[in-house]
């Protein structure tokens, strides 16, 4: 099953899926430092892109069977300073938009419990 990883960070989800036998074909993240770490640890590509404002064709070219990702959860987390107005919470909506447009067979989104109570 071909997988793309959004908000890939340093690659924790990618590694887990790769070790479980999935074919991770591409990854995407905005933070340059995590992209560098990811690139050093995997043979497939990672693209440094702003997922909130990206042409969906970048994902369609991979024809993924599954999209995985962990949009930033700080705004929803019960730990630390929570502030849903900082814009990171909107990245969860960006993730949902990508999944609904690309329409993979499967998706996995990692986040925190409080997201269910977030204002829309």
DRENSERO-804988 format. One line per 5 residues: for each residue x, z, y of N, C-alpha, C. Coordinates in nm, 3 decimals. Each point is the difference from the previous one (the first is absolute). Example, Ala and Ser with C-alpha at 12.3 -4.5 7.8 and 13.67 -1.06 7.14 Angstrom:
# residues 2
1.319,0.780,-0.569,-0.089,0.000,0.119,0.090,0.000,0.120  -0.035,-0.072,0.105,0.082,0.006,0.119,-0.077,0.073,0.109
***
This chain:
# residues 120
0.085,0.000,-0.116,-0.085,0.000,0.116,0.090,0.000,0.124  -0.021,-0.092,0.093,0.080,-0.011,0.121,-0.053,0.098,0.106  0.092,0.075,0.060,-0.034,0.107,0.094,0.076,-0.021,0.130  -0.069,0.023,0.114,0.069,0.014,0.127,-0.023,0.141,0.051  0.099,0.053,0.070,-0.002,0.138,0.049,-0.004,-0.001,0.152
-0.107,0.053,0.059,-0.011,0.011,0.145,0.036,0.143,0.040  0.063,0.016,0.115,0.050,0.131,0.044,0.094,0.054,-0.108  0.090,-0.085,-0.043,0.084,0.027,-0.116,0.099,0.114,0.019  0.036,0.030,0.124,0.099,0.105,0.022,0.127,-0.031,-0.077  0.057,0.100,-0.063,0.123,-0.019,-0.078,-0.026,-0.047,-0.142
-0.128,-0.009,-0.039,-0.032,-0.063,-0.128,-0.050,0.089,-0.111  -0.052,0.116,0.031,-0.049,0.089,-0.106,-0.110,-0.060,-0.085  -0.103,-0.057,0.064,-0.108,-0.063,-0.077,0.052,-0.123,-0.076  0.081,-0.079,0.066,0.055,-0.120,-0.066,0.078,0.039,-0.126  0.082,0.103,0.011,0.079,0.043,-0.115,-0.090,0.044,-0.115
-0.101,0.078,0.032,-0.092,0.046,-0.104,-0.070,-0.116,-0.069  -0.050,-0.094,0.079,-0.069,-0.115,-0.060,0.097,-0.089,-0.077  0.120,-0.020,0.054,0.101,-0.080,-0.071,0.034,0.066,-0.133  0.020,0.131,0.000,0.034,0.071,-0.123,-0.115,-0.002,-0.100  -0.122,-0.017,0.048,-0.117,-0.007,-0.089,-0.023,-0.142,-0.052
0.087,-0.094,0.039,-0.009,-0.136,-0.054,-0.066,-0.103,0.090  -0.036,0.038,0.122,-0.059,-0.095,0.094,0.111,-0.082,0.066  -0.035,-0.120,0.045,0.096,-0.085,0.069,-0.022,0.013,0.151  0.080,0.082,0.063,-0.008,0.015,0.145,0.072,-0.120,0.060  -0.075,-0.084,0.073,0.057,-0.126,0.049,0.041,0.006,0.147
-0.055,0.094,0.076,0.034,0.010,0.141,-0.046,0.135,0.054  0.064,0.040,0.109,-0.035,0.125,0.066,0.005,-0.021,0.152  -0.071,0.087,0.071,-0.013,-0.013,0.145,0.000,0.138,0.065  0.075,0.014,0.108,0.002,0.124,0.076,0.053,-0.033,0.139  -0.027,0.085,0.097,0.046,-0.023,0.137,0.131,0.072,0.031
0.024,0.113,-0.064,0.114,0.083,0.033,0.128,-0.061,-0.056  0.090,-0.040,0.089,0.123,-0.070,-0.039,0.085,0.079,-0.099  0.015,0.129,0.024,0.084,0.082,-0.089,-0.053,0.000,-0.143  -0.131,0.013,-0.016,-0.055,0.000,-0.137,0.012,-0.138,-0.063  -0.014,-0.104,0.079,0.017,-0.136,-0.052,0.142,-0.020,-0.053
0.098,0.054,0.069,0.139,-0.013,-0.044,0.022,0.074,-0.132  -0.054,0.119,-0.012,0.012,0.076,-0.125,-0.071,-0.075,-0.112  -0.120,-0.048,0.028,-0.078,-0.073,-0.100,0.078,-0.122,-0.049  0.053,-0.078,0.094,0.074,-0.122,-0.035,0.122,0.031,-0.087  0.062,0.115,0.021,0.117,0.037,-0.079,-0.036,0.041,-0.142
-0.127,0.032,-0.023,-0.040,0.054,-0.130,-0.087,-0.092,-0.085  -0.044,-0.112,0.055,-0.088,-0.091,-0.074,0.050,-0.144,0.012  -0.035,-0.082,-0.098,0.039,-0.141,0.002,-0.100,-0.090,0.069  -0.121,0.045,0.021,-0.099,-0.082,0.069,0.007,0.027,0.151  -0.068,-0.083,0.075,0.011,0.007,0.146,-0.081,0.114,0.060
0.049,0.047,0.114,-0.079,0.087,0.087,0.004,-0.064,0.138  -0.115,-0.006,0.063,-0.011,-0.058,0.133,-0.032,0.109,0.100  0.072,-0.002,0.112,-0.026,0.096,0.107,-0.106,-0.060,0.090  -0.125,0.047,-0.016,-0.113,-0.052,0.076,-0.092,0.113,0.044  -0.070,-0.025,0.109,-0.104,0.091,0.048,-0.129,-0.037,-0.073
-0.039,0.080,-0.095,-0.115,-0.032,-0.085,-0.131,0.002,0.078  -0.001,0.065,0.116,-0.122,0.003,0.080,-0.027,-0.132,0.070  0.102,-0.084,0.009,-0.014,-0.127,0.072,0.081,-0.107,-0.072  -0.049,-0.042,-0.116,0.077,-0.094,-0.081,-0.091,-0.113,-0.047  0.057,-0.118,-0.013,-0.071,-0.115,-0.054,-0.017,0.022,-0.151
-0.124,-0.003,-0.047,-0.026,0.028,-0.141,0.065,-0.099,-0.096  0.038,-0.117,0.050,0.068,-0.097,-0.086,0.130,0.056,-0.058  0.060,0.094,0.070,0.123,0.060,-0.051,-0.024,0.068,-0.135  -0.120,0.050,-0.023,-0.032,0.066,-0.126,-0.055,-0.099,-0.103  -0.080,-0.095,0.045,-0.064,-0.095,-0.091,0.102,-0.082,-0.079
0.115,-0.027,0.060,0.100,-0.082,-0.068,0.046,0.062,-0.132  -0.013,0.131,-0.014,0.044,0.068,-0.122,-0.108,0.002,-0.107  -0.124,-0.031,0.036,-0.113,0.001,-0.095,0.000,0.129,-0.083  -0.008,0.114,0.068,0.010,0.127,-0.073,-0.126,0.030,-0.082  0.023,0.055,-0.118,-0.110,0.053,-0.081,-0.037,0.140,0.048
0.098,0.066,0.064,-0.021,0.137,0.046,0.075,0.022,0.132  -0.064,0.076,0.088,0.065,0.045,0.123,0.008,0.152,-0.007  0.121,0.052,0.022,0.018,0.144,0.003,0.051,0.039,0.138  -0.021,0.124,0.038,0.054,0.043,0.128,-0.043,0.139,0.039  0.075,0.056,0.090,-0.029,0.132,0.052,0.004,-0.003,0.152
-0.111,-0.040,0.064,-0.003,0.002,0.146,0.037,0.138,0.053  0.059,0.008,0.118,0.040,0.130,0.055,-0.115,0.100,-0.004  0.032,0.121,-0.045,-0.105,0.101,-0.016,0.013,0.117,0.096  0.101,-0.002,0.089,0.023,0.115,0.087,-0.125,0.036,0.082  -0.073,-0.099,0.045,-0.116,0.027,0.085,-0.114,0.069,-0.076
0.002,-0.010,-0.131,-0.105,0.060,-0.082,0.047,0.126,-0.074  0.129,0.023,-0.002,0.057,0.105,-0.083,-0.044,0.139,0.044  -0.016,0.090,-0.096,-0.033,0.138,0.033,0.127,0.077,0.038  0.115,-0.060,-0.020,0.127,0.062,0.040,0.045,-0.057,0.134  0.066,0.079,0.078,0.055,-0.048,0.127,-0.107,-0.022,0.106
0.040,-0.072,0.106,-0.090,-0.029,0.111,-0.079,-0.127,-0.029  -0.128,0.014,-0.010,-0.088,-0.112,-0.033,-0.057,-0.055,0.130  0.011,-0.132,0.018,-0.055,-0.063,0.120,-0.041,-0.143,-0.035  -0.128,-0.020,-0.026,-0.050,-0.131,-0.042,-0.001,-0.102,0.114  0.037,0.040,0.121,-0.002,-0.093,0.113,0.134,-0.070,0.021
0.101,0.030,-0.080,0.133,-0.059,0.020,0.012,-0.143,-0.051  -0.099,-0.048,-0.073,0.002,-0.139,-0.046,0.045,-0.020,-0.143  0.070,0.097,-0.056,0.045,-0.018,-0.139,-0.120,-0.004,-0.095  -0.107,0.073,0.035,-0.119,0.001,-0.084,-0.061,-0.139,-0.011  0.016,-0.082,0.104,-0.053,-0.136,-0.002,0.068,-0.087,-0.105
0.119,0.039,-0.043,0.071,-0.078,-0.102,-0.073,0.004,-0.134  -0.076,0.106,-0.025,-0.081,0.005,-0.121,-0.107,-0.109,0.005  -0.056,-0.023,0.117,-0.098,-0.110,0.015,0.068,-0.135,-0.017  0.123,-0.013,0.048,0.075,-0.124,-0.019,0.023,-0.027,-0.148  0.033,0.105,-0.073,0.019,-0.012,-0.145,-0.130,-0.048,-0.066
-0.111,0.063,0.037,-0.129,-0.038,-0.057,-0.036,-0.145,0.033  0.030,-0.043,0.122,-0.028,-0.138,0.040,0.081,-0.098,-0.085  0.126,0.030,-0.021,0.085,-0.089,-0.081,-0.053,-0.009,-0.142  -0.033,0.115,-0.058,-0.054,0.001,-0.138,-0.130,-0.080,-0.006  -0.088,0.018,0.098,-0.129,-0.070,-0.005,0.015,-0.150,0.024
0.100,-0.040,0.073,0.023,-0.144,0.025,0.073,-0.067,-0.116  0.102,0.064,-0.054,0.080,-0.057,-0.108,-0.076,0.007,-0.133  -0.080,0.104,-0.018,-0.084,0.018,-0.117,0.077,0.000,-0.133  0.098,0.089,-0.012,0.068,0.010,-0.130,-0.096,0.060,-0.103  0.033,-0.013,-0.127,-0.082,0.061,-0.104,-0.001,0.152,0.014
0.112,0.056,0.043,0.018,0.144,0.007,0.072,0.038,0.129  -0.023,0.122,0.044,0.082,0.056,0.107,0.013,0.150,-0.022  0.106,0.055,0.054,0.022,0.144,-0.003,0.043,0.041,0.139  -0.069,0.098,0.057,0.037,0.052,0.130,0.026,0.149,-0.013  0.120,0.042,0.035,0.037,0.141,-0.003,-0.020,0.055,0.140
-0.070,0.113,0.011,-0.019,0.065,0.128,-0.034,0.146,-0.023  -0.061,0.065,0.094,-0.030,0.143,-0.010,-0.151,0.024,0.003  -0.042,0.114,-0.048,-0.142,0.032,-0.015,-0.078,-0.010,0.132  0.058,0.043,0.109,-0.071,0.006,0.128,-0.044,-0.137,0.050  0.055,-0.106,-0.051,-0.037,-0.134,0.044,-0.150,-0.025,-0.017
-0.061,0.066,-0.098,-0.143,-0.015,-0.024,-0.084,0.054,0.114  0.057,0.090,0.080,-0.074,0.060,0.109,0.036,-0.060,0.136  0.086,-0.100,0.000,0.049,-0.059,0.124,-0.113,-0.072,0.074  0.011,0.002,0.131,-0.095,-0.074,0.083,0.028,-0.148,-0.012  -0.102,-0.081,0.004,0.023,-0.144,-0.011,0.003,-0.065,0.136
***
